[in-house]
Amino acid sequence: MTTPVESLGDQDGLPADPAPREAAAKPVHGESLLALKRRARRINRELAIAYPYAHAELDFRNAFELLVATVLSAQTTDVLINKITPLLFAKYPDARHLAEADPAELEELLKPTGFFRAKSRNLLALANKVVDEFDGEVPGRLKDLVTLPGVGRKTANVVLGNAFGVPGITVDTHFGRLARRFGWTTSEDPVRIESDVAALFERKDWTMLSHRVVFHGRRVCHARRPACGACPVANWCPSYGLGETDPVKAAKLRKYELAPGNEALLEQLLTETHRAAEIRMASQKQASQLAAQKLASQKVAPQKQNS
């Protein structure tokens, strides 16, 4: 999950559970709070239709793995983290093993993720605190999670929503950008964004809303060139026109399973939504293998020319 490094995690040191602010989002063209709520919820329903397979894109099997993966995802991509974590968890399957890790060996494993020394320190401190204060088990309360090194509200909400089934809004860079474009908030502050958006939706919808908005931000509503002409919520978005509005040109800007040429992958995701994470993992593995083969062939070609 690409997000600004905040102590190389997302520790914000802010209150654990801010109360939602009514009418916090700026009305669009004199929009009432009721109209804003209705529009926001319509967008969520349309995103649910567009992405019925939306899910956490970090691979994990339990709360510990999700916690570690989310901490590592600062300033890098989920795809890269998903390549690193199988090796990491094979060596350190739980908090007790990670707490006893050799710092140099851990740094070597984490080197591809960037900021690997700081991330290694955070993980070691996190694992030791989980062992010492929570008997080796990841706590299931937000107020406890945010006391862990490198863990702030964003990471805590990811873990709570996806490993414990506790609803939460995950404000990463994608979510914050789209919340502002949708007119749900005007704030740049993650805690304020979380509070503003929470006031517009029922609590039970928070976790899936987060997945859908992030999915949409990664695939269609890009930071630099959003594909407005291929957007399923264009009719309810006050920022329509910020990007490419021509439907044909916009369709070419879509990414991942929505990108041109990935129709088979999209069809599989739509027909087997219950296997979405498994399908994504297989697709990423295949893409990595193809990239490795291409790189190998590029290295071989110059050798043949020189021989």
N, C-alpha and C positions, 0 to 999 in steps of 0.2 A: 504494500500500500504506500504509494509515494506520498510523502508528507514532509513538511519542513522538520529538520532535526531540532528537537527541543531537548537539550541535554542528551541528544541521541536516543530519544524515546519520544514521549509526548507529555512528560510530566509538566503540568501547568501550575500546580500549587494553588488551585482555586477551589472554592467550595465543592464538596462532593456531589451535591444534589440541588442545583439552583432551581427555584420555582419558575415554571413557565410564565412568560409575560404576555398578557392578552394584548392584542393589537400591536405587537412589537414590530412586525413586518410592515414596511411602507406600502400603503394602498396604491394600486395601479389605477391611474385615471379616476381617482375618487372612489375606489373600490372599498366597500364596507368590509368589516371583519368577517361577517357571515359570507359575503361573496368571495372573499379571499380563501376562506376555509373550503367552500364548495369547489372553487377552481383548483386549489391544491389537491383536494381529494380526487378530483376528476383526473388530474395529471397522474396521480398514483395508480388509479385504476387502469389508465391507458398504458402506463409503464408495465403493469402486471400482465397485460395482454401481450405487449411487445417482448417482454422478458420473463416468461413463465418459468424459465430455468435459472433465474438469478440466484446466486449463492455466494458464500465466502470463497474468494479465489485463492486463498492460501490453503495448502494441503495440510490436514491435521487429523489425528485420530482421538485426541483427548484435549482437555483444557490446558495441560502443560505444553503440549506441542503448539497449540494455537497461540498461547501467550508468548512463547519464545519466538515463533515465526513472525508475529505481529511486531514485537520489539525490533526484530532484525529488519523489518520491511521499511524502516525509516530511510529516506533518501535512496531508495532503489525500487525495483519492480517485484511484484508477486511472482512473476515467472522465474526470475533469478533465485529468489528465496526458495521456491519449490524445487530447484535443482540442488540447493545446498542442504536443506533440512533432512533428506533421507540419510545422508552421511552423518550429519550431526546427531540425529536421534538414534542411529544405529550404535553410535559410540556413547551417547549420553541419553538413555531412554527416559530418565525421570530427573526430578530436581536433586535428589541425593547424589546421583552420578555426576550431574553437571556441577554441583557444588564442589566436588573433589577433582574437577578437571585441571589439568596442567595449563596454565595461562598461555604458554607459548604454543601448545598444540591446538588450543581453542582458537587462538588468533589465526593460525595457519588455515584452519577450516573456514573461518569467517572472512578471510582476506578478500574474496571476490565481491562481498557485499558493500564494501566501502566503509570508511570510518571503523575499521575492524577492531582497532585497539580499544576504542571507547565502547563499542558494542560488546566486546569480550568482557571488559570490566563490569558493564551493566549486567550482563547475564550471570556472571559469577556472583555478584552482590545480590541479584534477584534470587538466584537459586539458594544461596545461603540463608536469605531471609525467609523464603518459603519453608525451608527445612527447620530453621530455628524457631520461627514464630507460628507456623501453620502446619507443623508435623509432616512436612513434605508434600502437602496437598495444596493445589492452587485454590485460594479462597473464592467463594462465590458471591461476595458482596462488593459493591463498588467502593465503599469507604475503605475496605481492606486492600483491594487491588491497587488503588492509587498510592498506597504507601510503599509499594515495591519500586526499586530503582528502575528508572527508564519507563515507567508505566504512568500514563495520565488518563484522562477521561476517554480519549479515542480508543486506546488499546483496551481499557477496561470494558468499554461498551461492546467492542468486538468480541471479547471473551465471554462476557455475560450473555450476549444475544445468541451466540453460536455454539457455545459449549454448555451453558447452563439454562438456556431458554428464557432468560430474563430480558424483556424488551429494552432496547437502547438505541439511540441515534448515534451513528458513527460519522463524525465530521472530519473527513480527510480533505485533501485539496479539491478533489472532484465534487464531493458533496457541497462544500462551501461555495464553489464556483456556480454550481447549478441552482443552489438555494437562492443566491443573489439574482441570477438570471430569471428565475421563476417569480421573483418578487416576494419570496417568502421571508426575506430578511434583507437588511442593508449593511449588516455588520461583517467585519473581517475577523472578528474574535470567535474562535471555535465554540467557546462556552455560550456566548450570546446566540450564536447561530443555532446551537442545539436547543436552547431555551425557546427561541422564536419559532422554530419548526415544530417543537413538541406541542406548542399551543394550538397548532393547526390540525393535528392528527390524533386519533385514538391511540392510547398507549400500546395496545396489542399490535398495531401496525408498524411500530417504529423500526424494528429490526429488518423486516422485509423492505420497507421503504428505503432504508439505507442501502441495501443491496441493489435495488432497482435504480436508484439515482446514480450510484457509483458505476453500475453497468452502463447506463446511458451516457455518463460523462466520458467513459473510456471508449465507447463505440461510436457515438454520434455527436454529442455536444462538447467538442474538443476545446481546449483553452484558446488556441490561436485561430482555428478555422472551423467553427462548428458547421455541421452539415444540416442547416436549417431546412433545406428543400426535401430532405429525406427523414425528417423528424416526426415521430408518431404523436408528439404532443404540441406541434407547432400552433394548432388552433387555440391553445390555452396559454401560450408562452408570450409574455410581454417583450421578450428580447428577440423575437423572430425577426430575421433580417440582419442580425449581427454577423452571420456567416453566409455561405453560399445558398442561394434560394432556388437556383435552377435544379429541378429534381434529378436530372440525369447527371449533372456535375456533382451534386451533393451525394448521390449514391456511391460515387467513386471515392468519397472521403471516409466512408464508414470503415470500421476496423473489426478485427477478429472474425467471429463467425458471420458478421454482416458484410464483410468485405467481398468485393467481386471475386468469384472463383471459389468461395467457401459455401456455396449453396448446399452441398451434401452434408457438411458439418452442421449447418443451421437446421436442416430438416431433421437430422438425428437428435439434436437438442430439443427441438419442438415436440417430437414424437416420443422421446424417452426422457422427460424432464426429471424423473426420479433418479436417473443415472447421470445427471448433468456434470457433477464433479468428476466422476470416473471418465466420462467422454472428454472433458476438457483436459484432464491429465494425460490421456492417451494422445490427444491432438498435440499438446505441447511437447510430449516426448518424441512424436514423429517429426515435428518441426525442428527440434534440436538435432535429431539424427540427420535430417536432410541438410541442415546448415553445416553440420560437421563434415558431411560428404562433399558438399560444395567447396568448403574451405580446403579439404584435402586435395580435391581435384585441381584447385587453383595453385596449390603448392607444387603439384606434380608437373603441371604444364610448363613452367619456366625451366624445370630440370630437363625436360625432353628437348626444349629449344636449345639449351646450352650443350647437350650431348652430341 
